[in-house]
Amino acid sequence: MHEEHQGGRSAREGQAALTPRPLRLLLIGRVKPGTEAALRETQARFPCDAAIEAGIEAIEAYIGSGHYAVELEIGGDDVQHILATFFNDQRVREFRTEIAPMVEGLPGPEYQFGPADRFHPDTSDAGGGEQSPQMIYNTGDLPFAASMYRWRVGQPPQTGRVPHSRTDS
């Protein structure tokens, strides 16, 4: 958890670290002018069931100053699998189709995702030897920012371990 040294500062201050689970990932896009009201209405129809089934524990969306941000909270260990399952779900693809005319910079509904780490098989040959006409993007290609520092009143700051890894014991 939080490591301190003289002066009350973290021994890892200045190093990027991810907070302990649940992992919070922020996906940010630009709202096209004049679409804010429609985006709010569309967000109200977010496919929560798809998030639950994929293993996402919470989602929070933000809008303001020309930006749309979605925070995904994931408590499970296989984040790559959870993200690929979530983004490839037909309900999420349909939601992405709905918001595409309102938000720039997010993956379009035509994107198919696969894990992007050494713990998962290469998904580029997912068609059983045949090349799929649809390109598989890695979840690592998504424009995510990961939580690296969290502080709450009455609690010490959470700075996590460097880095999150499935090989950590």
C-alpha positions in Angstrom: 0.0 0.0 0.0 1.2 3.4 0.9 4.9 3.7 1.7 6.2 6.7 3.7 9.7 8.0 4.5 10.9 11.0 6.4 8.7 14.1 5.8 5.6 12.0 5.3 6.0 11.6 1.6 5.8 8.4 -0.4 9.0 6.5 -0.9 7.9 6.1 -4.6 7.0 9.8 -5.1 7.5 10.7 -8.7 7.0 7.2 -10.1 3.8 6.3 -11.9 1.9 3.7 -10.1 -1.6 2.3 -10.4 -3.9 2.4 -7.4 -4.8 -0.9 -5.8 -7.9 -2.7 -7.0 -10.4 -1.7 -8.1 -8.6 -0.4 -11.1 -10.1 2.8 -12.4 -9.6 3.6 -16.1 -10.6 6.9 -17.7 -11.5 7.1 -21.4 -11.8 10.6 -22.8 -13.3 12.0 -26.0 -14.3 15.4 -27.3 -17.9 16.4 -27.5 -19.0 17.9 -30.8 -20.6 21.3 -30.2 -24.3 21.3 -29.8 -24.6 17.6 -29.0 -24.4 17.8 -25.2 -28.1 17.3 -24.5 -28.4 14.4 -26.9 -25.3 12.8 -25.3 -26.8 13.1 -21.9 -30.0 11.3 -23.1 -27.9 8.6 -24.8 -25.8 8.0 -21.8 -29.0 7.3 -19.8 -29.4 4.3 -22.0 -25.9 2.9 -21.3 -25.9 -0.9 -21.4 -25.2 -1.6 -17.7 -26.0 -5.3 -18.1 -23.1 -5.7 -20.6 -20.8 -4.1 -18.1 -21.9 -6.4 -15.3 -21.5 -9.5 -17.5 -18.0 -8.4 -18.6 -16.9 -7.9 -15.0 -16.9 -4.1 -14.8 -18.1 -3.1 -11.3 -18.9 0.6 -11.8 -19.1 3.2 -14.6 -19.2 6.9 -14.2 -19.6 9.4 -17.1 -18.6 13.0 -17.1 -19.5 15.8 -19.6 -18.2 19.4 -19.6 -16.0 22.0 -21.3 -16.2 20.1 -24.5 -15.2 16.7 -23.1 -16.9 13.4 -22.4 -15.1 11.1 -20.0 -16.1 7.6 -18.9 -14.5 6.0 -15.8 -14.5 2.2 -15.7 -13.9 0.5 -12.4 -12.6 -3.0 -12.6 -11.9 -5.3 -9.6 -11.1 -8.5 -11.4 -7.6 -9.6 -12.2 -7.9 -10.2 -16.0 -8.4 -6.6 -17.0 -7.5 -7.3 -20.7 -10.2 -10.0 -20.9 -12.7 -7.8 -19.1 -12.1 -4.9 -21.5 -12.2 -7.0 -24.6 -15.4 -8.7 -23.5 -17.0 -5.4 -22.7 -16.1 -3.5 -25.8 -16.9 -6.4 -28.1 -20.4 -6.9 -26.6 -23.1 -6.2 -29.2 -25.0 -3.9 -26.8 -21.8 -1.8 -26.2 -21.1 -1.7 -29.9 -24.7 -0.4 -30.4 -24.1 2.2 -27.7 -20.9 3.3 -29.4 -22.8 3.6 -32.7 -25.2 6.0 -30.9 -22.6 8.2 -29.4 -20.2 8.2 -32.5 -21.9 11.3 -34.1 -21.6 13.2 -30.8 -18.1 12.3 -29.5 -14.7 12.3 -31.3 -11.7 10.4 -30.2 -13.3 7.2 -28.9 -13.1 3.9 -30.7 -15.9 3.5 -33.3 -18.4 0.7 -33.2 -16.6 -1.1 -36.0 -13.5 -1.7 -33.8 -13.1 -5.3 -32.6 -10.8 -5.6 -29.5 -8.5 -8.3 -28.2 -6.2 -8.4 -25.1 -2.9 -6.6 -25.5 -0.5 -8.4 -23.2 1.8 -11.4 -23.0 -0.7 -13.4 -20.9 -3.2 -13.9 -23.7 -2.9 -15.6 -27.1 -2.5 -13.5 -30.2 -6.0 -12.7 -31.4 -4.9 -11.7 -34.9 -5.6 -15.3 -36.0 -9.0 -15.6 -34.3 -10.6 -16.8 -37.5 -9.1 -20.3 -37.4 -6.4 -19.7 -39.9 -8.5 -17.4 -42.1 -7.8 -13.7 -42.0 -10.8 -11.8 -40.7 -11.9 -8.8 -42.7 -12.3 -6.9 -39.5 -9.0 -5.8 -37.9 -8.5 -6.7 -34.2 -7.3 -3.7 -32.1 -5.6 -4.3 -28.8 -7.1 -2.9 -25.7 -3.8 -1.2 -25.2 -4.7 1.0 -28.3 -7.5 2.6 -26.3 -6.9 6.1 -25.1 -7.0 5.3 -21.4 -5.6 7.0 -18.4 -5.3 4.8 -15.3 -5.7 5.9 -11.7 -2.3 6.3 -10.1 -3.0 8.2 -7.0 -6.1 8.3 -4.8 -6.6 10.3 -1.5 -9.7 10.5 0.7 -10.2 12.4 3.9 -9.2 10.3 6.9 -7.3 7.8 4.7 -3.7 7.7 3.6 -3.1 8.2 -0.1 -3.2 5.1 -2.2 -0.3 4.8 -4.6 -0.4 1.1 -5.4 2.3 -1.2 -6.5 4.6 -0.5 -9.5 3.2 -1.8 -11.9 0.0 -3.9 -11.7 1.0 -7.3 -13.1 -0.4 -10.8 -13.1 3.0 -12.0 -12.1 3.0 -10.1 -8.8 2.5 -12.4 -5.8 
